[in-house]
Amino acid sequence: RPGCRPEEVGPSPGGGTVRIGFALAHAAAITGEVFDVNGRRVATPARGEWPAGSHAVEWDGRTRGGDPAPAGLYVVRYAHPGGHERMLLVRIR
């Protein structure tokens, strides 16, 4: 198991760019996705192979279509070969 650990999602609440941090015990393929409360994928700010250690990506707050994501509750999901981890994010306007 690669041991993916969420480190931070923020600012939350916030309305601009969001920093999404995670740490890996071992190198692994990671997909970081943002979902709305209805389970629809809004964005995929991280995808690919990552080395062991701490990492951070940014989500600009836009949907896959390029529109600003509305205010509300979102789930940031980190998927890795050993499973997945989740953190909540609150967007405000």
C-alpha positions as a Markdown table, in Angstrom:
| # | Residue | x | y | z |
|---|---|---|---|---|
| 1 | Arg | 0.0 | 0.0 | 0.0 |
| 2 | Pro | 1.5 | 3.3 | -1.0 |
| 3 | Gly | 0.3 | 5.2 | 2.1 |
| 4 | Cys | -1.2 | 8.3 | 0.7 |
| 5 | Arg | -2.0 | 10.8 | 3.4 |
| 6 | Pro | -3.9 | 14.1 | 2.8 |
| 7 | Glu | -2.0 | 17.0 | 4.3 |
| 8 | Glu | -4.1 | 20.1 | 3.6 |
| 9 | Val | -7.0 | 21.5 | 1.5 |
| 10 | Gly | -7.3 | 25.2 | 1.8 |
| 11 | Pro | -8.2 | 27.8 | 2.2 |
| 12 | Ser | -11.5 | 26.4 | 3.3 |
| 13 | Pro | -13.7 | 28.1 | 3.4 |
| 14 | Gly | -12.4 | 30.1 | 0.4 |
| 15 | Gly | -13.4 | 31.4 | -3.0 |
| 16 | Gly | -10.2 | 31.4 | -5.0 |
| 17 | Thr | -7.4 | 29.0 | -5.8 |
| 18 | Val | -7.2 | 26.0 | -3.4 |
| 19 | Arg | -4.0 | 24.3 | -2.4 |
| 20 | Ile | -4.3 | 20.5 | -2.2 |
| 21 | Gly | -1.5 | 18.8 | -0.3 |
| 22 | Phe | -0.7 | 15.1 | 0.2 |
| 23 | Ala | 2.1 | 12.9 | 1.3 |
| 24 | Leu | 3.2 | 9.5 | 0.0 |
| 25 | Ala | 5.2 | 6.9 | 1.9 |
| 26 | His | 6.2 | 5.4 | -1.4 |
| 27 | Ala | 6.1 | 6.4 | -5.1 |
| 28 | Ala | 2.6 | 5.8 | -6.5 |
| 29 | Ala | 0.1 | 6.7 | -9.2 |
| 30 | Ile | -2.2 | 9.3 | -7.7 |
| 31 | Thr | -5.4 | 10.9 | -9.0 |
| 32 | Gly | -6.7 | 13.9 | -7.1 |
| 33 | Glu | -10.2 | 14.9 | -8.0 |
| 34 | Val | -12.8 | 17.3 | -6.8 |
| 35 | Phe | -16.5 | 16.3 | -6.6 |
| 36 | Asp | -19.6 | 18.2 | -5.8 |
| 37 | Val | -22.1 | 16.9 | -3.1 |
| 38 | Asn | -24.0 | 15.1 | -5.8 |
| 39 | Gly | -21.0 | 13.0 | -6.7 |
| 40 | Arg | -20.3 | 14.7 | -10.0 |
| 41 | Arg | -16.6 | 15.2 | -10.8 |
| 42 | Val | -15.9 | 18.9 | -11.1 |
| 43 | Ala | -12.1 | 18.9 | -11.7 |
| 44 | Thr | -9.0 | 16.7 | -11.7 |
| 45 | Pro | -6.1 | 18.8 | -10.4 |
| 46 | Ala | -3.7 | 15.9 | -10.0 |
| 47 | Arg | -3.0 | 12.8 | -12.1 |
| 48 | Gly | 0.1 | 10.8 | -12.6 |
| 49 | Glu | 3.1 | 9.1 | -10.9 |
| 50 | Trp | 4.4 | 10.9 | -7.8 |
| 51 | Pro | 7.6 | 10.2 | -5.9 |
| 52 | Ala | 7.6 | 9.6 | -2.1 |
| 53 | Gly | 7.3 | 12.7 | 0.0 |
| 54 | Ser | 5.1 | 15.7 | 0.4 |
| 55 | His | 3.4 | 17.3 | -2.6 |
| 56 | Ala | 0.9 | 20.0 | -3.4 |
| 57 | Val | -1.2 | 20.9 | -6.4 |
| 58 | Glu | -3.5 | 23.8 | -7.0 |
| 59 | Trp | -7.1 | 23.9 | -8.1 |
| 60 | Asp | -8.1 | 27.2 | -9.7 |
| 61 | Gly | -11.7 | 26.8 | -8.6 |
| 62 | Arg | -13.0 | 26.2 | -12.1 |
| 63 | Thr | -15.0 | 23.3 | -13.4 |
| 64 | Arg | -13.9 | 20.9 | -16.2 |
| 65 | Gly | -15.8 | 23.2 | -18.6 |
| 66 | Gly | -13.8 | 26.3 | -17.4 |
| 67 | Asp | -16.6 | 28.0 | -15.5 |
| 68 | Pro | -16.1 | 29.1 | -11.8 |
| 69 | Ala | -17.4 | 26.4 | -9.5 |
| 70 | Pro | -20.3 | 27.6 | -7.5 |
| 71 | Ala | -20.2 | 28.1 | -3.7 |
| 72 | Gly | -20.9 | 24.9 | -1.8 |
| 73 | Leu | -19.4 | 21.8 | -0.2 |
| 74 | Tyr | -17.0 | 19.7 | -2.2 |
| 75 | Val | -15.1 | 16.5 | -1.7 |
| 76 | Val | -11.4 | 16.2 | -2.6 |
| 77 | Arg | -10.6 | 12.6 | -3.3 |
| 78 | Tyr | -7.1 | 11.2 | -3.5 |
| 79 | Ala | -7.2 | 7.8 | -5.3 |
| 80 | His | -4.1 | 5.5 | -5.2 |
| 81 | Pro | -3.4 | 1.8 | -5.8 |
| 82 | Gly | -4.1 | 1.0 | -2.1 |
| 83 | Gly | -7.5 | 2.8 | -1.9 |
| 84 | His | -8.6 | 6.4 | -1.5 |
| 85 | Glu | -8.7 | 9.2 | 1.0 |
| 86 | Arg | -11.1 | 12.1 | 1.2 |
| 87 | Met | -11.2 | 15.7 | 2.6 |
| 88 | Leu | -14.0 | 18.3 | 2.6 |
| 89 | Leu | -13.7 | 21.7 | 1.0 |
| 90 | Val | -16.1 | 24.7 | 1.4 |
| 91 | Arg | -16.2 | 27.2 | -1.5 |
| 92 | Ile | -17.7 | 30.7 | -0.8 |
| 93 | Arg | -18.3 | 33.6 | -3.2 |
